[in-house]
Amino acid sequence: MAFRWLSGVAVLWGCAAEPAMVVPDDAGALKDADDAGSATVDAGADVPLLRDVPLVLDIPPSVDVPPVRDVPAAIDVPSVRDVPPSVDVPPAIDVPPALDVPAAIDVPPAIDVPPAVDVPPIRDVGVDSPDVPPVRVCPTLPAPPPDADPWASTGLATVGVPTTRMVASGAHRDLYLSGPSGVAEIAVRLDWGGSVVFFGQQGSPASNTIDANDTGRELQVALYDPQRQFQRCARDASCAGTNPCGNSITYLGWDPVQGGDECNHGARVLRSGLEGDRMVVEVRPTQWNPDWDAPDCRRSACPPAAVEAGVTYTLGFRFVHSNVVEVSMEITSQESISHLPTEQEFPTLYVGHGGPSTDLPLLLDSAGTPITVNNPANDGFVYANFRSAGPWVTWQHRARDYGVGLSMDHAGRDFQAWEGSGTGAPYFHNVRPRQSFGIAAGATVRGRSYLTLGSFDTVRSLMDMVTRRRAPFGALDAPSAASTARASGGRFRVAGWALDNAALSSVMVRVDGAMVATLPRSGARADVCAIYPNYPGCPGPGFDGEVTLPVRDGCTHAVEVVARDADGNETVLGRRLVADG
């Protein structure tokens, strides 16, 4: 049988010479075939079963359908097979009238199908069909978090809830940070550049382990430049190792001191207070010698105010144990000149010398070996350079039952100690890590130290704990965090840097949580080591290599780059999205 459209009316006709059945446009269902006559069926013809095809379609009148091509006489059209009564013919499918087909679309004439082409019946295609490959659905991944400041994470958690209070000490204003469990507290003097003037037991002024005698003797930062080290030669950077004005700290050259100057003018604090889990002070240090850049060896009277340097110091304090304070330090230059590397006070710890504080005359290395300080120096002072068995030292009572320990985050073992006997020079004791670095114009330098309170045995235990738990830190430079990276041919570049206080065992790359690559760390990164000097990984903390995605699926994958040290501490350096293709 066949269909033909005449003026919006579907006409059905068969091969027999019986009248055609006419179905009006608005027929809601098929008429009973017996009402219009029966089509003759050739019982011998092999005709495929009709699929479920609706017999009536509403076609918008705007569509011009060309007349049906005449079928050549050579094509035998088989008679229609009886449709089994079990086949339900669905009602007509209504095509929404809103679907307007533009008149400009030409409908091509019917295509003649050669009789030799067997067109298989259309099969119902389902999701379980073996002939149709499953469609891969890529998971939607959340955007990775922004990279953290490498200096913000140490692997050492803050203990307790940090609280601060302001205390008047004579004419001074001291800001205290109290540790947990009522054990220890630390204080900075806001009119002395935020230098540390107290570290001891809570509520016990006599337990103070810090000197706090004047603006030059606390826990504080001070810097030097070998070409501008002394007065008279500092102004033109012509210093060559010998003080042309005499062997005295009075004639120091470029020397920004956190506490203040030799006239006891305190350095100016730019900001202070609790920021997150840290007590923070930002300081504009002063030149120790107000005549530091004079062209001669003059000694002027103290000026009414300090001479400020073109750098700032930012220090942060937090308790990582009831007896341990982490001290983070950042130097930022606002100068247009650079200062060459030399040994710096970063920081120097002046310890209690009696009077209102406790006296700590015994210097011990990490093995408990006493350090003798007796090499003559300027101004009646004596000093000693020594190497500790471990990365820390401590000043103690002679009974070794109470004192303060100092270590550096980079785990350096070289130290320098100074003393004044009280006869030829003021009575004092100090120690500093021996570390050399310079400060380029406009640059930043960062460092971190730890103060520990207690007996020698307590200091030893806690310093070992800090050293073991300190995690790596670093940054991921590639892939960029700005957008999703593309893995061309399934490969992508991973580059960055990592540092630690111990040897790094590996930098690992994880894709979707599974470790797929380990990258060596040996690339020179002078830019990194200028900011973080004296760490064991310098001058080669960089890593750079290509990583292959474990599967090629056209999807986006979550990539994580992790640094692990020899103590098993891990730090995620960065997270990225990388698309295959």
C-alpha positions as CSV (number, residue, x, y, z in Angstrom):
1,M,0.0,0.0,0.0
2,A,1.1,3.6,-0.3
3,F,0.3,7.1,1.1
4,R,-0.1,10.3,-0.7
5,W,-1.0,13.8,0.6
6,L,-3.7,15.6,-1.3
7,S,-4.6,19.1,0.0
8,G,-4.0,18.2,3.6
9,V,-5.8,14.8,3.3
10,A,-3.9,11.6,3.6
11,V,-4.9,9.0,1.0
12,L,-4.0,5.3,1.5
13,W,-4.2,2.9,-1.4
14,G,-3.3,-0.7,-2.0
15,C,-2.5,-2.9,-4.9
16,A,-6.1,-4.3,-5.1
17,A,-8.7,-2.6,-7.2
18,E,-10.8,-1.6,-4.3
19,P,-11.7,1.9,-3.4
20,A,-9.1,3.9,-1.4
21,M,-9.7,4.6,2.2
22,V,-9.8,8.4,2.8
23,V,-8.9,9.6,6.3
24,P,-9.8,13.2,7.1
25,D,-7.1,15.6,8.6
26,D,-8.9,15.8,11.9
27,A,-9.4,12.1,12.4
28,G,-8.6,11.3,16.0
29,A,-7.9,7.6,15.4
30,L,-7.7,5.0,12.6
31,K,-11.0,3.9,11.1
32,D,-11.9,0.3,11.2
33,A,-10.6,-1.3,8.1
34,D,-13.9,-3.2,7.6
35,D,-15.7,0.1,7.1
36,A,-13.7,1.0,4.0
37,G,-13.0,-2.3,2.5
38,S,-10.2,-4.8,3.0
39,A,-6.9,-4.8,1.1
40,T,-6.0,-7.9,-0.8
41,V,-3.0,-9.7,0.6
42,D,-0.9,-12.1,-1.4
43,A,-0.3,-15.0,0.9
44,G,2.8,-16.0,-1.0
45,A,4.6,-12.7,-0.7
46,D,7.4,-12.4,1.8
47,V,6.9,-8.9,3.2
48,P,8.7,-7.5,6.3
49,L,6.6,-6.7,9.3
50,L,5.5,-3.1,9.6
51,R,7.1,-1.2,12.4
52,D,5.1,0.9,14.7
53,V,4.6,3.8,12.3
54,P,1.8,6.3,12.8
55,L,-0.5,6.5,9.9
56,V,-1.6,10.1,10.4
57,L,0.8,13.0,10.8
58,D,-0.3,16.6,11.1
59,I,2.1,18.5,8.9
60,P,2.1,22.3,9.0
61,P,0.6,23.7,5.8
62,S,3.6,25.9,5.3
63,V,5.7,22.9,4.3
64,D,5.5,22.2,0.6
65,V,6.0,18.5,0.0
66,P,6.8,17.4,-3.5
67,P,4.6,14.8,-5.2
68,V,5.6,11.2,-4.7
69,R,7.9,10.0,-7.4
70,D,6.4,7.3,-9.6
71,V,7.8,3.9,-8.7
72,P,9.2,2.3,-11.8
73,A,7.3,-0.8,-13.0
74,A,10.4,-2.9,-12.6
75,I,10.2,-2.6,-8.9
76,D,7.9,-5.3,-7.4
77,V,6.2,-4.0,-4.4
78,P,5.2,-6.9,-2.2
79,S,1.7,-7.1,-0.8
80,V,1.2,-6.1,2.8
81,R,1.5,-8.9,5.4
82,D,-1.2,-9.2,7.9
83,V,-0.2,-7.2,11.0
84,P,-0.4,-9.4,14.0
85,P,-3.2,-8.3,16.3
86,S,-0.7,-8.1,19.2
87,V,1.0,-5.1,17.6
88,D,-0.5,-2.0,19.1
89,V,-0.4,1.0,16.7
90,P,0.0,4.1,18.7
91,P,-2.2,7.1,18.0
92,A,-1.0,9.8,15.7
93,I,2.0,11.9,16.8
94,D,1.0,15.5,16.9
95,V,3.7,17.8,15.7
96,P,3.5,21.1,17.5
97,P,2.1,23.8,15.2
98,A,4.7,26.3,16.6
99,L,7.4,24.6,14.6
100,D,7.5,26.8,11.5
101,V,9.7,25.6,8.7
102,P,10.9,28.5,6.6
103,A,9.8,28.6,3.0
104,A,13.4,29.0,2.0
105,I,14.2,25.3,2.9
106,D,13.9,23.2,-0.3
107,V,12.8,19.7,0.4
108,P,14.7,17.4,-2.0
109,P,12.7,15.0,-4.2
110,A,12.4,11.4,-3.1
111,I,15.6,9.3,-3.5
112,D,15.3,6.2,-5.7
113,V,16.6,3.2,-3.7
114,P,18.1,0.5,-6.0
115,P,16.4,-2.8,-5.5
116,A,19.7,-4.5,-4.7
117,V,20.0,-2.5,-1.5
118,D,18.5,-4.4,1.5
119,V,17.5,-1.9,4.1
120,P,17.4,-3.7,7.5
121,P,14.4,-3.0,9.7
122,I,15.0,-0.3,12.3
123,R,15.8,-1.7,15.7
124,D,15.1,-0.1,19.0
125,V,18.4,1.2,20.3
126,G,18.8,1.2,24.0
127,V,21.6,2.0,26.4
128,D,22.4,-1.7,26.7
129,S,22.8,-2.2,22.9
130,P,26.1,-3.9,22.2
131,D,26.3,-2.1,18.8
132,V,26.4,1.3,20.3
133,P,29.5,2.3,22.5
134,P,28.6,3.8,25.9
135,V,28.9,7.6,26.1
136,R,31.6,8.6,28.6
137,V,30.4,11.2,31.1
138,C,33.3,13.2,32.5
139,P,32.9,14.2,36.2
140,T,32.5,17.8,37.0
141,L,35.5,18.8,39.2
142,P,35.4,21.8,41.6
143,A,37.9,24.6,41.1
144,P,41.0,24.0,43.2
145,P,41.7,26.3,46.1
146,P,44.1,29.2,45.6
147,D,47.8,28.6,46.4
148,A,48.7,29.5,49.9
149,D,51.7,31.7,50.8
150,P,54.6,29.3,51.1
151,W,55.6,31.0,54.3
152,A,52.2,30.5,55.9
153,S,52.4,26.7,56.6
154,T,55.0,25.0,58.8
155,G,53.3,21.8,59.7
156,L,53.3,23.0,63.3
157,A,49.8,23.8,64.5
158,T,49.0,26.7,66.8
159,V,48.1,25.5,70.3
160,G,45.5,27.2,72.4
161,V,43.5,30.3,71.7
162,P,45.8,33.2,71.2
163,T,45.0,36.2,73.5
164,T,46.9,39.4,73.9
165,R,46.9,42.2,76.5
166,M,48.6,45.5,76.9
167,V,50.8,46.1,80.0
168,A,52.4,49.4,81.1
169,S,56.0,48.9,82.2
170,G,57.1,52.2,83.5
171,A,56.9,54.6,80.6
172,H,56.8,51.6,78.1
173,R,53.9,49.8,76.5
174,D,54.4,46.1,76.2
175,L,52.1,43.8,74.2
176,Y,51.8,40.3,75.7
177,L,50.8,37.1,74.0
178,S,49.8,34.3,76.4
179,G,50.4,30.7,75.7
180,P,48.1,27.8,76.6
181,S,47.7,26.1,80.0
182,G,49.0,29.2,81.9
183,V,52.6,28.2,81.3
184,A,54.5,30.9,79.3
185,E,54.0,34.2,77.7
186,I,56.0,36.5,75.4
187,A,55.9,40.3,75.1
188,V,57.1,42.9,72.6
189,R,57.8,46.6,73.5
190,L,55.9,48.8,71.2
191,D,58.1,51.9,71.8
192,W,61.2,49.8,71.1
193,G,60.3,48.6,67.6
194,G,58.3,45.6,68.8
195,S,61.5,43.9,70.0
196,V,61.0,41.0,72.4
197,V,61.5,42.1,76.0
198,F,59.9,39.2,77.9
199,F,59.8,35.4,77.5
200,G,59.1,33.6,80.7
201,Q,56.5,32.1,83.0
202,Q,53.1,33.7,83.2
203,G,52.7,36.0,86.1
204,S,56.4,35.8,87.1
205,P,58.6,38.9,86.1
206,A,61.6,37.3,87.7
207,S,61.4,34.3,85.3
208,N,62.1,36.6,82.3
209,T,64.8,35.1,80.1
210,I,65.3,38.3,77.9
211,D,67.8,41.1,78.7
212,A,65.6,44.1,77.8
213,N,68.3,46.5,79.1
214,D,68.1,49.1,76.3
215,T,67.1,49.5,72.7
216,G,70.0,47.4,71.5
217,R,69.6,44.3,73.8
218,E,66.5,42.2,73.3
219,L,65.5,39.5,70.8
220,Q,65.7,41.6,67.7
221,V,66.8,41.9,64.1
222,A,69.8,44.0,62.9
223,L,71.3,44.2,59.4
224,Y,74.7,45.0,57.9
225,D,76.3,45.7,54.5
226,P,80.1,44.9,54.0
227,Q,80.5,47.9,51.6
228,R,78.7,50.3,54.0
229,Q,79.7,48.8,57.3
230,F,81.4,51.8,58.9
231,Q,80.9,55.6,59.1
232,R,83.0,57.6,56.5
233,C,83.0,54.8,53.9
234,A,79.3,53.9,54.1
235,R,78.1,56.9,52.1
236,D,80.0,55.8,48.9
237,A,80.1,52.0,49.6
238,S,83.9,52.0,49.8
239,C,84.3,50.1,53.1
240,A,86.9,47.3,52.9
241,G,86.7,45.5,56.3
242,T,88.5,47.9,58.6
243,N,86.7,50.7,60.5
244,P,88.4,53.9,59.4
245,C,87.0,55.7,62.5
246,G,88.1,53.2,65.2
247,N,87.0,49.8,66.5
248,S,83.7,50.8,68.1
249,I,80.0,50.2,67.5
250,T,79.7,54.0,67.8
251,Y,81.0,54.3,64.2
252,L,78.9,51.7,62.6
253,G,77.6,52.5,59.1
254,W,74.4,51.1,57.5
255,D,72.9,49.2,60.4
256,P,69.0,49.2,60.7
257,V,68.3,48.0,64.3
258,Q,64.8,46.9,65.3
259,G,64.9,48.1,68.9
260,G,66.2,51.6,68.2
261,D,69.5,53.6,68.1
262,E,72.4,54.2,70.4
263,C,70.7,57.3,71.7
264,N,67.9,55.1,73.0
265,H,65.4,56.3,70.5
266,G,63.0,53.4,70.0
267,A,62.1,52.4,66.5
268,R,58.6,53.2,65.2
269,V,55.9,50.4,65.1
270,L,53.7,50.7,62.1
271,R,51.1,48.2,63.1
272,S,50.6,45.7,65.9
273,G,48.1,43.3,67.3
274,L,46.5,39.9,66.9
275,E,46.2,38.8,63.2
276,G,44.7,35.3,62.9
277,D,46.6,33.0,65.2
278,R,49.7,35.4,65.4
279,M,50.7,38.5,67.3
280,V,52.2,40.7,64.6
281,V,54.3,43.8,64.7
282,E,55.5,45.8,61.6
283,V,58.5,48.1,62.3
284,R,60.5,50.8,60.7
285,P,64.0,50.2,62.2
286,T,66.4,53.0,62.9
287,Q,70.1,53.4,62.0
288,W,72.1,52.6,65.2
289,N,74.5,55.4,64.5
290,P,72.7,58.7,63.6
291,D,76.0,59.8,61.8
292,W,76.2,56.5,59.9
293,D,76.5,58.2,56.4
294,A,78.8,61.1,57.5
295,P,81.8,61.7,55.2
296,D,84.1,61.8,58.2
297,C,84.4,60.5,61.8
298,R,82.3,63.1,63.5
299,R,80.4,62.3,66.7
300,S,77.3,64.5,66.8
301,A,75.0,65.0,69.8
302,C,72.0,62.8,69.8
303,P,69.3,64.2,67.5
304,P,65.8,64.7,68.8
305,A,64.5,61.7,66.8
306,A,65.9,58.6,65.4
307,V,67.2,58.3,61.8
308,E,64.9,55.7,60.1
309,A,66.1,53.2,57.6
310,G,64.5,52.4,54.2
311,V,63.4,48.9,55.2
312,T,60.6,47.4,57.3
313,Y,60.6,44.4,59.6
314,T,57.5,42.3,60.1
315,L,57.5,39.8,62.9
316,G,54.9,37.2,63.9
317,F,54.6,35.3,67.1
318,R,52.6,32.2,67.9
319,F,52.7,29.3,70.4
320,V,53.3,25.9,68.8
321,H,53.6,24.3,72.2
322,S,53.0,25.6,75.7
323,N,56.7,26.2,76.0
324,V,57.6,27.0,72.4
325,V,57.1,30.2,70.4
326,E,57.6,30.4,66.7
327,V,59.0,33.8,65.5
328,S,58.6,34.5,61.8
329,M,60.6,37.4,60.4
330,E,60.3,39.3,57.1
331,I,62.5,42.1,55.8
332,T,61.2,44.3,53.0
333,S,63.4,46.8,51.3
334,Q,62.1,50.1,50.1
335,E,65.6,51.3,49.1
336,S,66.9,51.9,45.6
337,I,70.3,50.3,46.5
338,S,71.2,46.7,47.1
339,H,73.2,45.4,50.0
340,L,75.8,42.6,49.6
341,P,75.7,39.4,51.6
342,T,77.3,39.3,55.0
343,E,76.5,37.8,58.4
344,Q,73.3,39.3,59.8
345,E,71.6,39.4,63.2
346,F,68.5,37.5,62.2
347,P,67.8,37.4,65.1
348,T,70.1,38.0,68.0
349,L,69.0,36.7,71.4
350,Y,70.1,38.8,74.4
351,V,69.4,36.8,77.5
352,G,68.7,37.7,81.1
353,H,71.7,39.1,83.1
354,G,70.1,39.4,86.5
355,G,68.4,42.3,88.1
356,P,64.7,42.2,87.3
357,S,65.2,39.1,85.1
358,T,66.9,35.8,85.8
359,D,70.7,35.5,85.1
360,L,71.6,32.9,82.4
361,P,75.4,32.7,82.3
362,L,75.8,29.1,80.9
363,L,75.8,28.6,77.1
364,L,75.3,24.9,76.0
365,D,75.2,23.4,72.6
366,S,72.6,20.7,71.8
367,A,74.8,17.9,73.2
368,G,75.1,19.8,76.5
369,T,78.6,20.9,75.9
370,P,79.5,24.3,77.6
371,I,80.7,26.9,75.1
372,T,83.6,29.1,76.2
373,V,83.3,32.7,75.0
374,N,86.7,34.4,75.3
375,N,87.9,35.8,72.0
376,P,88.7,39.6,72.4
377,A,86.6,41.9,70.2
378,N,85.7,45.6,70.0
379,D,84.5,47.8,73.0
380,G,85.8,45.3,75.6
381,F,83.5,42.5,74.4
382,V,84.5,38.8,73.9
383,Y,83.0,36.4,71.4
384,A,83.1,32.8,70.1
385,N,82.2,31.1,66.9
386,F,81.1,27.5,67.3
387,R,79.2,24.6,65.8
388,S,76.5,22.9,67.7
389,A,76.0,19.2,67.6
390,G,72.3,19.9,66.6
391,P,70.4,22.8,65.2
392,W,69.9,24.7,68.5
393,V,71.6,26.1,71.5
394,T,70.5,27.2,75.0
395,W,71.4,29.7,77.7
396,Q,70.8,28.2,81.2
397,H,71.2,28.6,84.9
398,R,74.4,27.0,86.0
399,A,72.3,24.1,87.4
400,R,70.8,23.6,83.9
401,D,67.3,23.8,85.4
402,Y,65.9,26.8,83.6
403,G,66.7,28.9,80.5
404,V,65.8,29.6,76.9
405,G,66.7,27.8,73.7
406,L,67.1,29.2,70.2
407,S,66.9,27.4,66.9
408,M,66.5,28.5,63.3
409,D,64.0,27.0,60.9
410,H,66.7,26.2,58.3
411,A,68.3,24.0,61.0
412,G,71.7,25.7,60.8
413,R,74.3,24.5,63.4
414,D,76.8,27.4,63.2
415,F,76.4,30.1,66.0
416,Q,78.2,33.1,67.3
417,A,78.1,34.2,71.0
418,W,79.0,37.5,72.6
419,E,79.5,38.5,76.2
420,G,80.4,41.5,78.3
421,S,82.2,40.8,81.6
422,G,80.7,43.8,83.5
423,T,84.2,45.4,84.1
424,G,85.6,46.3,80.7
425,A,82.1,46.3,79.1
426,P,78.5,46.1,80.3
427,Y,77.5,42.6,81.6
428,F,75.4,40.8,79.0
429,H,75.2,37.5,77.1
430,N,73.8,36.9,73.6
431,V,73.8,34.3,70.8
432,R,72.9,34.4,67.1
433,P,72.9,31.9,64.3
434,R,75.7,32.5,61.8
435,Q,73.9,33.1,58.5
436,S,74.9,35.3,55.6
437,F,72.6,37.0,53.1
438,G,72.1,40.2,51.2
439,I,69.1,42.4,50.6
440,A,68.6,43.6,47.0
441,A,66.8,46.9,46.3
442,G,63.1,46.4,46.7
443,A,63.5,42.7,47.8
444,T,62.1,40.6,50.6
445,V,64.0,38.2,52.9
446,R,62.3,35.7,55.2
447,G,63.4,33.6,58.1
448,R,62.0,31.8,61.1
449,S,63.3,31.0,64.6
450,Y,62.0,29.1,67.7
451,L,62.2,30.1,71.3
452,T,61.9,27.3,73.9
453,L,61.5,27.8,77.7
454,G,62.6,25.3,80.3
455,S,65.5,23.2,81.6
456,F,68.1,21.8,79.4
457,D,66.3,18.5,79.1
458,T,63.0,20.2,78.3
459,V,64.6,22.4,75.7
460,R,66.3,19.4,74.1
461,S,63.1,17.4,73.9
462,L,61.0,20.3,72.5
463,M,63.6,21.4,70.0
464,D,63.9,17.9,68.7
465,M,60.1,17.8,68.3
466,V,60.0,21.0,66.4
467,T,62.8,19.9,64.1
468,R,61.1,16.5,63.3
469,R,57.6,18.0,62.7
470,R,58.6,20.9,60.5
471,A,57.1,20.3,57.1
472,P,58.4,21.3,53.7
473,F,57.3,24.5,52.0
474,G,57.4,25.7,48.4
475,A,55.4,26.7,45.4
476,L,53.9,25.2,42.2
477,D,54.7,27.4,39.2
478,A,53.5,25.1,36.4
479,P,50.8,24.3,35.6
480,S,49.6,27.8,36.2
481,A,46.8,28.4,38.7
482,A,45.1,30.9,36.3
483,S,43.3,28.3,34.2
484,T,42.8,24.6,33.4
485,A,45.9,23.2,31.8
486,R,45.9,21.1,28.7
487,A,47.8,17.8,28.5
488,S,48.9,17.7,24.9
489,G,49.3,14.0,24.0
490,G,48.5,13.2,27.6
491,R,51.6,15.0,28.9
492,F,51.9,18.2,30.9
493,R,54.7,20.1,32.6
494,V,55.1,20.3,36.4
495,A,57.6,22.9,37.8
496,G,58.2,24.7,41.1
497,W,60.4,24.6,44.1
498,A,60.5,23.2,47.7
499,L,62.6,23.7,50.8
500,D,62.8,22.1,54.2
501,N,64.9,22.0,57.4
502,A,65.8,18.4,56.4
503,A,66.6,16.6,53.2
504,L,63.6,16.3,51.0
505,S,63.0,12.7,49.9
506,S,60.7,13.5,47.0
507,V,58.4,15.8,45.1
508,M,55.4,13.7,44.1
509,V,52.7,14.2,41.5
510,R,49.2,12.7,42.2
511,V,46.5,12.5,39.6
512,D,43.0,11.9,40.9
513,G,44.5,10.8,44.2
514,A,47.0,8.3,42.8
515,M,50.7,8.9,42.7
516,V,51.9,8.8,39.1
517,A,55.4,10.5,39.1
518,T,58.3,11.6,41.3
519,L,60.3,14.6,40.3
520,P,64.0,15.3,41.2
521,R,64.8,18.5,43.0
522,S,68.0,20.0,41.8
523,G,67.2,23.0,39.6
524,A,69.0,26.3,40.5
525,R,66.6,28.9,41.8
526,A,68.6,31.9,42.9
527,D,65.3,33.9,43.2
528,V,64.0,31.5,45.8
529,C,67.2,31.3,47.8
530,A,67.5,35.1,47.9
531,I,64.2,35.2,49.8
532,Y,64.8,32.1,51.9
533,P,68.5,32.0,52.5
534,N,70.5,29.3,54.2
535,Y,68.1,26.4,53.8
536,P,69.7,23.0,53.0
537,G,68.1,22.8,49.6
538,C,69.7,26.0,48.3
539,P,71.0,26.8,45.7
540,G,69.0,24.0,43.9
541,P,65.5,23.7,45.3
542,G,63.8,23.7,41.9
543,F,62.0,20.8,40.2
544,D,60.8,20.6,36.5
545,G,59.6,17.7,34.5
546,E,56.9,16.2,32.3
547,V,54.1,14.0,33.7
548,T,51.8,11.6,31.7
549,L,48.2,11.2,32.6
550,P,47.5,7.6,33.6
551,V,44.4,7.4,31.3
552,R,43.5,9.1,28.0
553,D,39.8,9.7,28.3
554,G,39.2,13.3,27.2
555,C,38.3,14.3,30.7
556,T,39.6,16.8,33.2
557,H,41.7,15.5,36.1
558,A,42.6,16.7,39.5
559,V,46.4,17.1,39.9
560,E,48.2,17.5,43.3
561,V,51.9,18.2,43.8
562,V,53.3,17.2,47.2
563,A,56.7,17.6,48.9
564,R,57.7,15.0,51.4
565,D,60.8,15.2,53.7
566,A,62.9,12.5,55.3
567,D,60.8,12.7,58.5
568,G,57.6,11.8,56.6
569,N,56.1,15.3,56.7
570,E,54.1,16.3,53.6
571,T,53.0,19.6,52.2
572,V,50.7,20.1,49.2
573,L,52.5,22.7,47.1
574,G,49.5,23.3,44.8
575,R,46.4,21.7,43.2
576,R,45.5,22.1,39.5
577,L,43.0,20.9,36.9
578,V,44.5,19.3,33.8
579,A,42.4,18.4,30.8
580,D,43.3,15.5,28.5
581,G,43.8,16.6,24.9
